[in-house]
Amino acid sequence: MAGWGDYPQLVIEGARKAGVKKIIVMAFKGSTQKKVIRAADEVIYQGIGDGKGFLERLPKIKCDAAVLAGQINPLSLFRTRFDSVIMDLIKEVGMRNAHTLFGKLSDILIEHKIDVLPASFFMADHIPSAGVLTKLVPTQEQQKDIEFGNEVAMGVCNLDIGQTTIVKDGVVVAVEGIDGTNATIKRCKKICGKGAIVIKVAKENHDMRFDIPVIGTRTIKIMKRAGVSVLSIQAGRTVVLNLPKVIAKAEAAGISIVAVKTKYQIAPVASVK
């Protein structure tokens, strides 16, 4: 099930590498990239607000498992015209966040005998281990902010508010809301100027089937414009799309990237055949 961005393309590449025989792409109108559609063995087109059509298509889909990959803009909750099927589902889940909404979607897929794999499953090449990933190493003062920021970020994320927290000199500058990571980074420049530290985390018992933290080259570009100094991610729990390119762009922008070791479960990945 392919949303916006490069993530679905990389999932397809990883799945082929792992020996998957057939890949069906459910493409969302206005979101799924053409290169993802071209890479599929079969394509099913789906409107974001078309719940009735989705339920009608499911029994006809012949596959063993699904991966939810790519971005569906959270603001679509307010901007999309949903049919009565989806409106009923939204009312049923109550609180609207990624875990409740995608959790309900996963339950529906499982009811139709389609297993839902972790979003990380075919992304082993894009999930870094612990350590400083760039040549530029954080200073001692920045390291203190990284530790402080991770503690705050986990508290915020565990409340299902957002995955990104930005700190500078021991002060929480910005917290991600429904506007997303990139908008949060843009906000921080207006508040504190250059030198902020961006912390990206997954919550303690994160359901790795969906909404796993993701960083890409576009994120680095926005950080550069905002004057960010350091990006802290969780080792084994964060997908970095096109990892070598991200590292190269970060180094060119003077940004350190640190993958922090945690006590939490790492994202599952498939073995390569």
Secondary structure, DSSP 8 states (H G I E B T S, - for coil): -B-BSSHHHHHHHHHHHTT----EEEEETTTS-HHHHHH-SEEEEE-TT-HHHHHHHGGG---SEE--BSB--TTHHHHS---HHHHHHHHHH-S-SHHHHHHHHHHHHHHTT-EE--TTTT-GGG---SEE-SSS---HHHHHHHHHHHHHHHHHHHTTS-SEEEEETTEEEEE--TT-HHHHHHHHHHHH-S--EEEE---TT--TTS---EE-HHHHHHHHHHT--EEEEETTS-EETTHHHHHHHHHHTT-EEEEE--SS---------
